[in-house]
Structure formats: C-alpha cells, structure tokens
C-alpha cells in the first residue's frame, strides 16, 4: 500500500490542479470531467518528472514525510493544470 500512496497523491493532486486551472481560466476549461482526466495525466507526469529531477517526493525517496508529500502535491497540481491548459490550447487551434 505504501508504494501506491505516492501515485494516488499525484493523481488526485493532478485532478485537483486541472479543475482549479479550469475554474481560474474559464476560456480554457474543458469541463469538469475532461479537466480531471487531463489533470490526472498531467499530475502523474508532472509529479514523476519533477520528483525525479529534484530527487524529492515520496515517489523518489520512498519516504512519506510531510515535505516530500507537499512537494509531490505541488508538482502534480502544477502538472495537472499545465497539461489541461496545453490540451485546451491545442484543441482551440485545431478547431480553427
């Protein structure tokens, strides 16, 4: 279970980041479901990449201490919001 917890933290944080970005930037929102889907994908990727680069976070260290969890939440949230915005922008360009 301890090996799945960091991944779950990243996926949930990514979904939250995608929905927060969709709420802040209404013109980029894909709707709640697709904001969440893009956020989960971005959260997983963002958390993995940033934690690997910084060598921090529960996925990189195996530790479940508060600073590593907060780093993972922040990285995944930003990754989720970022990927949602990128997908929205690409979708808008393709519609033209």
C-alpha distances in whole Angstrom, upper triangle without the diagonal:
4,5,5,6,10,10,10,12,15,15,16,18,20,21,22,24,26,27,28,30,31,33,34,36,37,39,36,34,33,32,29,27,28,27,24,23,25,23,20,21,23,20,18,21,22,19,18,22,22,20,21,24,24,21,19,16,13,13,16,16,12,13,12,16,18,20,17,15,19,20,17,18,22,22,20,22,25,24,24,27,29,28,29,32,33,32,34,37,37,37,40,42,42,43,46
4,5,5,7,10,10,11,13,15,16,17,19,21,22,23,25,26,27,29,31,32,33,35,37,39,35,34,33,32,29,28,28,27,24,24,25,23,20,21,22,19,17,19,20,17,16,20,20,17,18,22,21,18,16,13,9,10,13,12,8,9,8,12,14,16,14,13,16,17,15,16,20,19,18,21,23,23,23,26,27,27,28,31,32,32,34,36,37,37,40,42,42,43,46
4,6,7,8,9,11,12,14,15,17,18,20,21,22,24,26,27,28,30,32,33,34,36,37,34,32,31,31,28,27,27,26,23,22,23,21,18,19,20,17,14,17,18,15,14,17,18,15,16,19,19,16,15,12,9,8,11,11,8,10,10,14,16,17,14,13,17,17,14,16,19,18,17,20,22,21,21,25,26,25,26,29,30,30,32,34,34,35,38,39,39,41,44
4,6,5,6,9,10,11,12,14,15,17,18,20,21,23,24,26,27,29,30,31,33,35,31,29,28,28,25,23,24,23,20,19,20,18,15,16,17,15,12,15,17,14,13,17,18,15,17,20,20,18,16,13,10,9,13,14,11,12,11,15,17,18,15,13,16,17,13,15,18,17,15,18,21,19,19,22,24,23,24,27,27,27,30,32,32,32,35,37,37,38,41
4,5,5,6,9,10,11,12,14,15,16,18,20,21,22,24,26,27,28,30,31,33,30,28,28,27,24,23,23,22,19,19,20,18,15,16,17,14,12,16,16,13,13,17,17,15,17,20,19,17,15,12,9,9,13,13,10,11,9,12,13,15,12,10,13,14,11,12,16,15,14,16,19,18,18,21,23,22,23,26,27,27,29,32,32,32,35,37,37,39,42
4,5,5,6,9,10,10,12,14,15,16,18,20,21,22,24,26,26,28,30,32,28,27,26,26,24,23,23,21,18,18,19,16,13,15,15,11,10,13,13,9,10,13,13,11,13,16,15,14,12,8,6,6,9,10,9,9,8,11,12,13,10,8,11,11,8,9,13,12,11,13,16,15,15,19,20,20,21,24,25,25,27,29,30,31,33,35,35,37,40
4,5,5,6,9,10,10,12,14,15,16,19,20,21,23,24,26,27,28,30,26,25,24,24,21,20,20,19,16,15,16,13,10,11,12,9,7,10,11,9,9,13,13,12,13,17,17,15,14,11,9,7,11,13,11,13,12,15,15,16,13,11,13,13,9,10,13,12,10,13,15,14,14,17,18,17,19,22,22,22,25,27,27,28,31,32,32,34,37
4,5,5,6,8,10,11,12,14,15,17,18,20,21,23,24,26,27,29,26,23,23,22,19,18,18,17,14,14,15,13,10,12,13,10,9,13,13,11,12,16,16,15,17,20,20,19,16,13,11,11,14,16,14,15,13,15,15,17,14,11,13,14,11,10,14,13,11,12,16,15,13,17,19,18,19,22,23,22,24,27,27,28,30,32,32,34,37
4,6,5,6,8,10,11,12,14,16,16,18,20,21,22,24,25,28,25,23,23,22,19,19,19,17,14,15,16,12,10,13,13,9,9,12,12,9,11,15,14,13,16,18,17,17,14,11,9,10,13,15,13,13,11,13,12,13,11,8,10,11,7,7,10,11,8,10,13,13,12,15,17,17,18,21,22,22,24,26,27,28,30,32,33,34,37
4,6,5,6,9,10,10,12,14,15,16,18,20,21,22,24,25,22,21,20,21,18,17,17,15,12,13,13,10,8,9,9,5,6,9,8,6,8,11,11,11,13,16,15,15,13,10,10,9,12,15,14,15,13,15,14,14,12,9,10,10,6,6,9,8,5,8,11,9,9,12,14,14,15,18,19,19,21,23,24,25,27,29,29,31,34
4,5,5,6,9,10,11,12,14,15,17,18,20,21,22,24,21,19,18,18,15,14,14,13,9,10,10,8,5,7,8,5,6,9,10,9,11,13,14,14,16,18,19,19,17,14,13,12,16,18,17,18,16,18,17,18,15,13,14,14,10,9,12,11,7,9,12,10,9,12,14,13,13,17,18,17,19,22,22,23,25,27,27,29,32
4,5,5,6,9,10,11,12,14,15,17,18,20,21,23,20,18,18,17,14,13,14,12,9,10,12,8,7,10,11,8,9,13,12,11,14,16,16,16,19,21,21,21,18,15,15,14,18,20,18,19,16,18,17,17,16,12,13,14,11,9,11,12,8,8,12,12,9,12,15,14,14,17,19,19,20,23,24,24,26,28,29,30,33
4,5,5,6,9,10,10,12,14,15,16,18,20,22,19,17,18,17,15,15,15,12,10,12,12,8,8,11,10,6,9,12,10,9,12,15,14,14,17,19,18,19,16,13,14,14,17,19,18,18,16,17,15,15,14,11,10,11,8,5,8,8,6,5,9,9,8,10,12,13,13,16,18,18,19,22,23,23,25,27,28,29,32
4,5,5,6,9,10,10,12,14,15,16,18,19,16,15,15,15,13,13,12,10,8,9,8,4,5,7,6,4,7,9,8,8,11,13,13,14,17,18,18,19,17,15,15,15,17,20,20,20,18,20,18,18,16,13,13,13,10,8,9,8,5,5,7,6,4,7,9,9,10,12,14,14,16,18,19,20,22,24,25,26,29
4,5,5,6,9,10,11,12,14,15,16,18,15,13,13,12,10,9,9,7,4,7,7,4,5,8,8,7,10,12,12,12,15,17,17,18,20,22,22,23,21,18,18,18,21,23,23,23,21,22,20,21,19,16,16,16,13,11,12,12,9,7,10,10,6,8,11,11,10,13,15,14,15,18,19,19,21,24,24,25,28
4,5,5,6,9,10,10,12,14,15,18,15,13,14,13,10,11,12,9,7,10,10,7,8,12,11,9,12,14,13,13,17,18,17,18,21,23,22,23,21,18,19,19,22,24,23,23,20,21,19,19,18,15,14,15,13,10,11,12,9,7,10,10,8,8,12,12,11,13,16,16,16,19,21,21,22,25,26,26,29
4,5,5,6,8,10,10,12,14,16,13,12,13,13,11,13,12,9,8,11,10,6,9,11,9,8,11,13,11,12,15,16,15,17,20,20,20,22,20,17,19,19,21,23,23,23,21,22,19,19,18,15,14,14,12,9,9,10,7,4,6,7,5,5,8,10,9,11,13,14,14,17,19,19,20,23,24,25,27
4,6,5,6,9,10,10,12,13,10,9,9,10,9,10,9,5,6,8,7,4,8,10,8,8,12,13,12,13,16,17,17,19,21,22,22,24,22,20,21,21,23,26,26,26,24,25,23,22,21,19,17,17,15,13,12,12,10,7,8,8,5,4,8,8,6,8,11,11,11,14,16,16,17,20,21,21,24
4,5,5,6,9,10,10,13,11,8,9,8,6,9,9,5,6,10,9,7,10,13,12,12,15,17,15,17,20,21,20,22,25,25,26,27,25,23,23,23,26,28,28,28,26,26,24,24,23,20,19,19,17,14,14,15,13,10,11,12,8,7,11,11,9,10,14,13,13,16,18,17,18,21,22,22,25
4,5,5,6,9,10,13,11,10,12,11,10,13,12,9,10,13,12,10,13,15,13,13,16,18,16,17,20,21,20,22,25,25,25,26,24,22,23,24,26,28,28,28,25,25,23,22,22,19,17,18,17,13,13,14,12,9,10,12,9,7,11,12,10,11,14,15,14,16,19,19,19,22,24,24,26
4,5,5,6,8,10,8,8,10,11,11,13,12,8,10,13,11,9,13,14,12,13,16,17,15,17,20,20,19,21,24,24,24,26,25,23,24,24,26,29,29,29,27,27,24,24,23,21,19,18,18,15,13,14,13,9,9,11,8,5,8,10,8,7,11,12,11,13,16,16,16,19,21,21,23
4,6,5,6,8,6,4,7,7,8,11,10,7,9,12,11,10,13,15,14,14,18,19,17,19,22,22,22,24,27,27,27,29,28,26,27,27,29,31,32,32,30,30,27,27,26,24,22,22,21,18,17,17,15,12,12,13,10,8,10,11,8,8,12,12,10,12,15,14,14,18,19,19,21
4,6,6,9,9,7,10,9,9,13,13,10,12,15,14,13,16,18,17,17,20,21,20,21,25,25,24,26,29,29,29,31,29,27,28,28,31,33,33,33,30,30,27,27,27,24,22,23,22,18,17,19,17,14,14,16,13,10,13,14,11,11,15,15,13,15,18,18,17,21,22,22,24
4,6,9,9,9,12,12,13,16,15,12,14,17,16,14,18,19,17,18,21,22,20,21,25,25,23,26,28,28,28,30,28,27,29,29,31,33,33,33,31,30,27,26,27,24,22,22,22,19,17,18,17,14,13,15,13,10,12,14,12,11,15,16,13,15,18,18,18,20,23,22,24
4,5,5,6,10,11,13,16,14,11,15,17,15,14,18,19,17,18,22,22,20,22,25,25,24,26,29,28,29,31,30,28,30,30,32,34,35,35,33,33,30,29,29,27,24,24,23,21,19,19,18,15,14,15,14,10,11,13,11,9,12,13,10,12,15,15,14,17,19,19,20
4,5,5,9,9,11,14,13,11,14,17,15,15,19,20,19,20,23,24,22,24,27,27,27,29,32,31,32,34,33,31,33,32,34,37,37,37,35,35,32,32,31,29,27,27,26,23,22,22,21,17,17,18,16,13,14,15,12,10,14,14,11,12,16,15,13,17,19,17,19
4,6,9,10,13,16,14,12,16,18,16,16,20,21,19,21,24,24,23,25,28,28,27,30,32,32,33,35,34,33,34,34,35,38,39,39,37,37,35,34,33,31,29,29,28,25,23,23,22,19,18,19,17,14,14,15,12,10,12,12,9,10,13,12,10,13,15,14,15
4,6,9,12,14,11,10,13,14,12,13,17,17,15,18,21,20,19,22,24,24,24,27,29,29,30,32,31,29,31,30,32,35,35,36,34,35,32,31,30,28,26,26,25,22,21,20,19,16,15,15,13,10,11,11,8,6,9,9,5,7,10,10,9,12,14,13,15
4,6,8,10,8,7,10,12,11,11,15,16,15,17,20,20,19,22,24,24,24,27,29,29,30,32,31,29,30,29,31,34,34,35,33,34,31,31,30,27,26,25,24,21,20,20,18,16,15,15,13,10,12,12,8,8,11,10,7,10,12,11,11,14,16,15,17
4,7,8,5,5,9,10,9,11,14,14,14,16,19,19,19,22,24,24,25,27,29,30,31,32,31,29,30,29,31,34,34,35,33,34,32,32,30,28,27,26,24,22,22,21,19,17,17,16,13,11,13,11,8,9,11,9,7,10,12,10,11,14,14,14,17
4,6,6,6,8,10,11,12,14,15,16,17,20,21,21,23,25,26,27,28,31,31,32,34,32,30,30,30,32,35,35,35,33,34,32,32,31,28,27,27,25,22,22,22,19,17,18,18,14,13,15,14,10,12,14,12,10,14,15,13,14,18,18,17,20
4,6,5,6,9,10,10,12,14,15,16,18,20,20,21,24,25,25,27,29,30,31,32,30,28,28,27,30,33,32,32,30,31,29,29,28,25,24,25,23,20,20,21,18,15,17,17,13,12,15,14,11,13,16,14,13,16,18,16,17,21,21,20,23
4,6,5,6,9,10,11,13,14,15,17,19,19,21,23,24,25,26,28,30,31,32,30,27,27,26,29,32,31,32,29,31,29,30,28,25,25,25,23,20,21,21,18,16,18,17,13,14,16,14,11,14,16,14,13,17,18,16,18,21,20,20,23
4,5,5,6,8,10,11,12,14,15,16,17,19,21,22,23,25,27,28,29,30,29,27,27,26,28,31,31,32,30,31,30,30,28,25,25,25,22,20,20,20,16,15,16,15,11,12,13,11,8,11,13,10,10,14,14,12,14,17,17,17,20
4,6,5,6,9,10,10,11,14,15,15,17,19,20,21,23,25,26,27,28,27,24,25,24,27,29,29,30,28,29,27,27,25,23,22,22,19,17,17,17,14,12,13,12,8,8,11,9,6,9,11,10,9,13,14,13,15,18,18,18,21
4,6,5,6,9,10,10,12,14,14,15,18,19,20,21,23,25,26,27,25,22,22,21,24,27,26,27,25,26,25,25,23,20,20,20,17,15,16,16,12,11,13,12,8,9,12,11,8,12,14,12,13,16,17,16,18,21,21,22,25
4,5,5,6,9,10,11,13,14,15,17,18,20,21,23,24,26,26,25,23,23,21,24,27,26,27,26,28,26,26,24,22,22,21,18,17,18,17,13,13,14,12,9,11,13,10,8,12,13,11,12,16,16,15,18,20,20,20,24
4,6,5,6,8,10,11,12,14,15,16,17,19,21,22,23,25,24,22,22,21,23,26,26,27,26,27,26,26,23,21,21,20,17,16,16,15,12,11,12,9,6,8,9,6,5,9,9,8,10,13,13,12,15,17,17,18,22
4,5,5,6,8,10,10,11,14,15,15,17,19,20,21,22,21,19,19,18,21,24,23,24,23,24,23,22,20,18,17,17,14,12,13,12,8,8,9,7,4,6,8,7,6,9,11,10,12,15,15,16,18,20,20,22,24
4,6,5,6,9,10,10,12,14,15,16,18,20,21,21,20,17,17,16,19,22,21,22,21,23,22,21,19,17,17,17,13,12,13,12,8,9,11,9,6,9,11,9,9,13,14,13,15,18,18,18,21,23,23,24,27
4,5,5,6,8,10,11,12,14,15,17,18,20,21,20,18,18,16,18,22,21,23,22,24,23,23,20,18,19,18,14,14,15,13,9,11,12,8,7,10,10,8,9,12,12,11,14,16,16,16,19,21,21,23,25
4,5,5,6,8,10,10,12,13,15,16,17,19,18,16,17,16,18,21,21,22,22,23,22,21,19,17,17,15,13,12,12,10,7,8,8,5,4,7,7,5,7,10,10,10,13,15,15,16,19,20,20,22,25
4,5,5,6,8,10,10,11,14,15,16,17,16,13,14,13,15,18,18,19,18,19,18,18,15,13,13,12,9,9,9,7,4,6,7,5,4,8,9,8,10,13,13,14,16,18,19,20,22,23,24,26,28
4,6,5,6,9,10,11,12,14,15,16,15,13,13,11,13,16,16,18,17,19,19,18,15,14,15,13,10,10,12,9,6,9,11,8,8,12,12,11,13,16,15,15,18,20,20,21,24,25,25,27,30
4,6,5,6,8,10,10,12,14,15,15,14,14,12,13,17,18,19,19,21,21,20,17,16,16,14,11,12,13,9,8,11,10,7,8,12,11,9,12,15,14,14,17,19,18,20,23,23,24,26,29
4,5,5,6,8,10,11,12,13,13,12,14,12,13,16,17,19,18,20,19,17,15,14,14,11,9,10,9,6,5,8,7,4,7,10,9,9,12,14,13,15,17,18,19,21,23,24,24,27,29
4,6,5,6,8,10,10,11,10,8,10,8,10,13,14,15,15,16,15,14,11,11,11,9,6,8,8,5,4,8,9,7,9,12,12,12,15,17,17,18,20,22,22,24,26,27,28,30,32
4,6,5,6,9,10,10,10,9,10,7,8,12,13,15,15,17,17,16,13,13,14,11,9,11,12,8,8,12,12,10,12,15,14,14,17,19,18,19,22,23,23,25,28,28,29,31,33
4,6,5,6,9,10,11,11,13,10,10,14,15,17,18,19,19,17,14,15,15,12,10,13,12,9,9,13,12,9,12,15,13,13,17,18,17,19,22,22,22,24,27,27,28,30,32
4,5,5,6,8,8,9,12,10,10,13,15,16,17,17,17,14,12,13,13,9,8,11,10,6,9,11,10,9,12,14,13,14,17,18,18,20,22,23,23,26,28,28,29,32,34
4,6,5,5,5,6,8,7,6,9,11,12,13,14,14,12,9,10,11,8,7,10,10,8,9,13,13,12,14,17,16,17,20,21,21,23,25,26,27,29,31,31,32,35,37
4,6,5,7,8,10,8,6,9,12,14,16,17,18,15,12,14,15,12,11,14,14,11,12,16,15,14,17,19,18,18,22,23,22,24,27,27,27,29,32,32,33,35,37
4,6,8,10,13,12,9,12,15,16,18,18,19,16,13,16,16,12,12,15,14,11,13,16,15,14,17,19,18,18,22,23,22,24,27,27,27,29,31,31,32,35,37
4,5,8,12,11,9,10,14,14,16,16,16,13,11,13,13,10,11,14,13,11,13,16,15,15,18,20,19,20,23,24,23,26,28,28,29,31,33,33,35,37,39
4,7,9,9,6,7,11,12,14,14,15,12,10,13,14,11,11,15,15,12,15,18,17,17,20,22,21,22,25,26,26,28,30,31,31,34,36,36,37,40,41
4,7,8,6,6,9,9,11,11,11,9,6,9,10,7,8,12,12,11,13,16,16,16,18,21,20,22,24,26,26,27,30,31,31,33,35,36,37,40,42
4,5,6,6,8,7,8,9,9,8,4,6,8,6,5,9,10,9,11,14,15,15,17,19,19,20,23,24,25,26,29,30,31,32,34,35,36,38,41
4,6,5,5,5,5,8,9,9,6,6,10,9,7,10,13,12,12,15,17,16,18,21,22,22,24,26,27,28,30,32,32,34,36,37,38,40,42
4,6,6,8,9,11,13,13,9,9,12,11,8,11,14,12,12,15,17,15,17,20,20,20,23,25,25,26,28,30,30,32,34,35,36,38,40
4,6,8,10,12,14,13,9,11,13,11,10,13,15,13,14,17,18,17,19,22,22,22,25,26,26,27,30,31,31,33,36,36,37,39,42
4,5,8,10,12,12,8,11,13,12,11,15,16,15,16,19,20,20,22,25,25,25,28,30,29,31,33,35,35,37,39,40,41,43,45
4,7,9,12,13,9,11,14,13,12,15,17,16,17,20,22,21,22,25,26,26,28,30,31,31,34,36,36,37,40,41,41,43,46
4,6,9,10,7,9,12,12,12,14,17,16,17,20,22,21,23,25,26,27,29,31,32,33,35,37,37,39,41,42,43,45,47
4,7,9,7,6,10,11,10,12,15,16,16,18,20,20,21,24,25,26,28,30,31,32,34,36,36,38,40,41,42,44,46
4,6,6,6,9,10,11,12,15,16,17,18,20,21,22,24,26,27,29,30,32,33,35,36,37,39,41,42,43,45,47
4,6,5,6,9,10,10,12,14,15,16,18,20,21,22,24,26,27,29,30,31,33,35,36,37,39,41,42,43,46
4,5,5,6,9,10,11,12,14,15,17,18,20,21,22,24,26,27,28,30,32,33,34,36,38,39,40,42,44
4,5,5,6,9,10,11,12,14,15,16,18,20,21,22,24,26,27,28,30,31,33,34,36,37,39,40,43
4,5,5,6,9,10,10,12,14,15,16,18,20,21,22,24,25,27,28,30,31,33,34,36,37,39,41
4,5,5,6,8,10,10,12,14,15,16,18,20,21,23,24,26,27,29,30,31,33,35,36,38,40
4,5,5,6,8,10,11,12,14,16,16,18,20,21,22,24,26,27,28,30,32,33,34,36,38
4,5,5,6,8,10,10,12,14,15,16,18,20,21,22,24,26,27,28,30,31,33,34,37
4,6,5,6,9,10,10,12,14,15,16,18,20,21,22,24,26,27,28,30,32,33,35
4,6,5,6,8,10,11,12,14,15,17,18,20,21,23,24,26,27,29,30,32,34
4,6,5,6,9,10,10,12,14,15,16,18,20,21,22,24,26,27,28,30,32
4,5,5,6,9,10,10,12,14,15,16,18,20,21,22,24,26,27,28,31
4,5,5,6,8,10,11,12,14,16,17,18,20,21,23,25,26,27,29
4,5,5,6,8,10,11,12,14,15,16,18,20,21,23,24,26,28
4,6,5,6,8,10,10,12,14,15,16,18,20,21,22,24,26
4,5,5,6,9,10,11,12,14,16,16,18,20,21,23,25
4,6,5,6,9,10,11,12,14,15,17,19,20,21,23
4,5,5,6,9,10,11,12,14,15,17,18,20,22
4,5,5,6,8,10,10,12,14,15,16,18,20
4,6,5,6,9,10,10,12,14,15,17,19
4,5,5,6,9,10,11,12,14,15,17
4,5,5,6,8,10,11,12,14,16
4,5,5,6,9,10,11,12,15
4,6,5,6,9,10,11,13
4,5,5,6,9,10,11
4,5,5,6,9,10
4,5,5,6,9
4,5,5,7
4,5,6
4,5
4
